[in-house]
Amino acid sequence: MTDKSVTKSNMIQLTDELELRKSLEAKDQAVAGAPSKPSPVVVIYFWAEWAQQCKQVDSVIDDLAKKYAKTQFFKVEAEKFEDISEAYEISAVPTVILAQRAKIVGRVDGANVAEIVKKVAAACAAANGIKSEPASVAVPAELKQDLNTRLKGLIERAPVMVFIKGTAPQPRCGFSKKIVGMLNEQNIQYGYFDILTDEQVRQGLKEYSDWPTFPQLYISGELVGGVDIVSEMIESGSLMSMIPKEALASKI
């Protein structure tokens, strides 16, 4: 992680939890006599040395700190400062918290760079004299490559893989329920992934496969399509010819 040793920097690598507490308390005191002026937002970035995605998001946080120089940024090693992590309900890293008067006013869980930039911009632009504008950021090449590697791994996790909203036993939309039902009726063994549990996978898969909607069915690592295409292929008999033998459940 980048070590910001300059004392006047608005980026602080936390070494003592009192630093963060004093900063939040000082912000409250600073506006005590001016109720018409909103309390500034403090950005708190939770990371871990072992997490590759944190190393990639770290550079984004550094760039944001430079852009919003009047905003205080903290880097907090989540496992080292367990009390702070527990207070902010940190269950995974990276996580970015936006705090105002010690209250959470925004958060981003995971390496969602676009969302981090968007929320920091919305919360900090005015205080830094920056006009409100659509937040944009170029996703670092290494982060995009890492996500693509993960998506490829998910797609190839089973010979037949379907990405749905909800789970196979409990789909959470009509289209997901329909495609699960069709696969079950054909006695096809398949793996599934609930896209509602991971926004990064949900958005990344749209670009990765150039397919904007869900559900998405993959066979042997290749995109087949959604409900309409799968339904047509079942009717024509072409779907079953694509299913690997190991994914065909034996009929009893």
C-alpha positions in Angstrom: 0.0 0.0 0.0 1.1 3.5 -0.7 2.6 5.2 2.4 1.7 8.8 2.8 4.3 10.2 5.2 3.7 13.9 4.6 1.9 15.2 7.6 -0.1 17.8 5.7 -1.4 15.3 3.3 -5.2 14.7 3.2 -4.4 11.0 2.9 -3.6 9.2 6.2 -2.4 5.7 6.5 -4.0 4.9 9.9 -1.6 3.8 12.6 -3.7 4.7 15.7 -7.5 4.5 15.8 -7.5 7.7 17.8 -6.4 9.5 14.6 -9.7 8.7 12.9 -11.8 9.4 16.0 -10.2 12.8 16.6 -10.6 13.7 12.9 -14.4 12.9 13.0 -14.8 14.7 16.3 -12.8 17.7 15.0 -15.1 17.9 12.0 -18.1 18.1 14.3 -16.6 20.9 16.4 -15.5 22.8 13.3 -19.1 23.4 12.2 -20.6 23.7 15.7 -20.9 27.5 15.4 -22.1 27.4 11.8 -25.2 25.1 11.5 -25.9 26.3 8.0 -22.7 24.8 6.8 -22.9 21.0 6.4 -20.3 18.8 8.1 -17.6 17.6 5.7 -17.5 14.0 4.6 -14.5 11.8 5.6 -13.6 8.9 3.3 -12.5 5.7 5.0 -10.9 3.0 2.9 -10.6 -0.5 4.4 -8.0 -2.8 2.9 -5.9 -5.9 3.5 -2.4 -6.6 2.3 -3.3 -10.1 1.0 -6.3 -8.9 -1.1 -5.2 -8.3 -4.8 -8.3 -6.2 -5.5 -7.3 -3.8 -2.7 -3.9 -3.2 -4.3 -5.7 -2.2 -7.5 -8.3 0.0 -5.8 -5.6 1.7 -3.8 -4.4 3.7 -6.8 -7.9 4.9 -7.4 -8.2 6.1 -3.8 -4.9 7.9 -4.1 -6.2 9.7 -7.3 -9.4 10.7 -5.6 -7.5 12.1 -2.6 -5.5 14.3 -5.0 -8.6 15.5 -6.7 -10.6 16.2 -3.5 -7.7 17.8 -1.6 -10.0 19.4 1.0 -11.5 16.0 2.0 -9.8 13.8 4.6 -9.1 10.3 3.4 -8.1 7.4 5.7 -6.6 4.0 4.8 -7.5 1.5 7.4 -6.0 -2.0 7.5 -9.2 -3.9 8.3 -7.6 -6.9 10.2 -5.3 -4.6 12.2 -8.0 -2.3 13.4 -10.8 -4.9 14.3 -12.8 -2.5 16.5 -13.1 0.1 13.7 -13.9 -2.6 11.2 -16.6 -4.0 13.5 -18.0 -0.5 14.1 -18.4 0.0 10.4 -19.6 -3.6 9.8 -16.8 -4.5 7.4 -17.2 -8.1 6.3 -15.0 -8.0 3.2 -12.3 -5.8 1.6 -12.0 -3.5 -0.2 -14.8 -1.4 1.3 -15.1 2.4 1.1 -17.1 4.2 3.8 -18.2 7.8 3.6 -18.8 9.2 7.1 -20.3 12.5 8.1 -20.5 13.4 11.8 -19.3 9.8 12.5 -22.4 8.4 10.7 -22.2 6.4 7.5 -23.7 8.4 4.6 -22.4 6.1 1.9 -20.5 2.9 1.3 -19.2 0.7 -1.5 -18.4 -3.0 -0.8 -16.0 -4.6 -3.3 -13.7 -3.4 -6.1 -16.5 -1.4 -7.9 -14.3 1.4 -9.1 -17.0 3.3 -11.0 -19.3 3.2 -7.9 -16.5 4.4 -5.6 -15.7 7.3 -7.9 -19.4 8.2 -8.3 -20.1 8.2 -4.5 -17.0 10.1 -3.5 -17.7 12.7 -6.2 -21.3 13.1 -5.0 -20.3 13.5 -1.4 -17.1 15.6 -1.8 -17.3 17.7 -5.0 -19.2 20.7 -3.4 -16.8 21.0 -0.4 -13.9 21.0 -2.8 -15.3 23.7 -5.0 -15.9 21.3 -7.9 -19.1 21.6 -9.9 -21.4 18.6 -9.9 -20.7 16.5 -12.9 -21.1 12.9 -14.0 -18.4 10.9 -12.3 -16.3 9.0 -14.8 -13.2 6.8 -14.3 -11.2 4.6 -16.5 -11.1 1.2 -14.9 -7.5 0.2 -14.4 -6.4 -2.4 -17.0 -5.2 -4.8 -14.3 -8.5 -4.6 -12.4 -10.5 -5.3 -15.6 -8.2 -8.2 -16.4 -8.6 -9.6 -12.9 -12.4 -9.4 -13.2 -12.4 -11.1 -16.6 -10.3 -13.9 -15.2 -12.8 -14.3 -12.4 -15.8 -14.3 -14.9 -14.1 -16.9 -17.1 -13.6 -19.1 -14.0 -17.3 -18.7 -13.0 -18.5 -19.5 -16.6 -16.3 -22.6 -16.7 -17.2 -23.8 -13.2 -19.6 -26.3 -14.7 -20.1 -27.8 -18.2 -23.5 -26.1 -18.1 -23.7 -22.8 -16.2 -26.5 -20.4 -15.8 -26.4 -16.9 -14.3 -29.7 -16.0 -12.7 -31.4 -13.8 -10.2 -31.8 -15.8 -7.1 -31.0 -19.5 -6.7 -32.1 -22.5 -8.6 -34.4 -23.6 -5.7 -35.7 -20.1 -5.3 -35.4 -17.9 -8.4 -36.2 -14.2 -7.9 -37.6 -13.3 -11.2 -39.9 -14.8 -13.8 -37.3 -15.3 -16.5 -34.8 -17.0 -14.1 -37.6 -19.3 -12.9 -38.5 -20.2 -16.4 -34.9 -21.1 -17.5 -34.3 -23.1 -14.4 -37.6 -24.9 -15.0 -36.6 -25.7 -18.7 -33.2 -27.1 -17.6 -34.8 -29.2 -15.0 -37.4 -30.6 -17.4 -34.6 -31.6 -19.8 -32.8 -33.4 -16.9 -29.8 -31.3 -17.4 -27.3 -31.0 -14.6 -26.1 -27.4 -14.2 -24.3 -25.0 -12.0 -25.7 -21.5 -11.2 -24.6 -18.2 -9.9 -26.9 -15.6 -8.2 -26.0 -12.3 -9.8 -27.9 -10.4 -7.1 -25.1 -11.3 -4.7 -22.4 -9.7 -6.7 -22.9 -6.4 -8.5 -19.4 -6.6 -10.0 -20.2 -9.9 -11.7 -23.6 -8.7 -12.7 -22.3 -5.6 -14.6 -19.0 -7.2 -15.7 -20.7 -10.2 -17.4 -22.8 -7.9 -19.5 -19.6 -6.5 -21.1 -17.6 -9.7 -21.0 -20.2 -11.6 -23.1 -21.8 -8.6 -24.8 -25.2 -9.7 -23.6 -27.2 -7.0 -21.6 -29.8 -9.1 -19.9 -30.2 -12.1 -17.5 -30.5 -15.0 -17.2 -27.5 -16.1 -19.3 -26.8 -19.8 -20.2 -23.3 -21.1 -21.0 -22.4 -24.5 -22.3 -18.8 -25.6 -22.3 -17.7 -22.0 -21.6 -19.7 -20.5 -24.5 -22.7 -18.2 -24.3 -25.9 -19.7 -25.6 -28.3 -16.9 -24.7 -31.3 -16.1 -22.6 -34.8 -17.6 -22.1 -36.1 -17.1 -25.6 -33.1 -18.6 -27.3 -33.0 -21.6 -25.0 -36.7 -22.1 -25.4 -36.4 -22.1 -29.2 -33.4 -24.5 -29.0 -35.3 -26.9 -26.9 -38.2 -27.0 -29.3 -35.9 -27.6 -32.3 -33.9 -30.2 -30.4 -30.6 -28.4 -30.9 -30.0 -27.6 -27.3 -29.6 -31.3 -26.2 -27.0 -31.9 -28.9 -24.8 -29.2 -27.3 -25.0 -30.6 -23.7 -21.9 -32.5 -22.7 -22.6 -36.1 -21.6 -21.4 -35.4 -18.1 -24.2 -32.8 -17.7 -27.0 -35.2 -18.7 -28.7 -36.6 -15.7 -29.7 -40.2 -16.0 -33.5 -40.8 -16.1 -34.8 -43.2 -13.5 
